[in-house]
Amino acid sequence: MTTKLLAILSTLLVGGCYRDTMLPYEPELSSQSFLSVSPSDGESSVRLDVPITLFFAKPVEQAFVERGFHLIGERAMADSLCPISSTMDHGNIMSTMADTSMMRHLDQYHLTPGRFAWNSDSSRCTFKPDSKLSTRTLYMIHLNREITKMMEQRMGSMGTMTGHGTGMMSSDMIFHFFTLDTSRSGSGQSSHH
């Protein structure tokens, strides 16, 4: 193991607390890439304790990101869990991406709570959920148009930006990942990568 990895592991074992500086890697962003997201779009078998990290090519306005970032798990969309209507048809994550009003509803009432941590130059944001994610669940990372507008102003045209908002949501960035199945024998948190 490298010295850096050993330091990270010992800090985790001794301190038991989360720090943004403990990320094991920082991706190289090309001149054509404004944002990298971890877990990556479409990734599967994601650990239940994983932080969500946004790597920006240039420093960004923290308040915009914290206001416009939403992590939503498909299980949290169950009609019976809705704080304002147990009869509202929430559909599924994939069907909501083109429905602006449903996306606003999900962002407001069905988001995963957590806290943000930033690096010193505001180019890396890490969101740590307050509790472990649900097993075998599709999650959506929604970055609203306020974030994309701010990024366009700081970094130029978003023509090469990834994320797959559609219709009215085309100015938004949406990424998905699927969590680890911990019900299978022999599969545990430590077996991922």
Secondary structure, DSSP 8 states (H G I E B T S, - for coil): --HHHHHHHHHHHHH----GGG-S------TT--EEEES-TTEEEE-TT--EEEEESS---HHHHHHHEEEEEGGGG-GGG-SS-SSS----HHHHTT-HHHHHHHHHHS---EEEEE-TTSSEEEEEESS---TT-EEEEEE-HHHHHHHHHHH---TT------GGGTTSEEEEEEE--TTSTT--GGG--
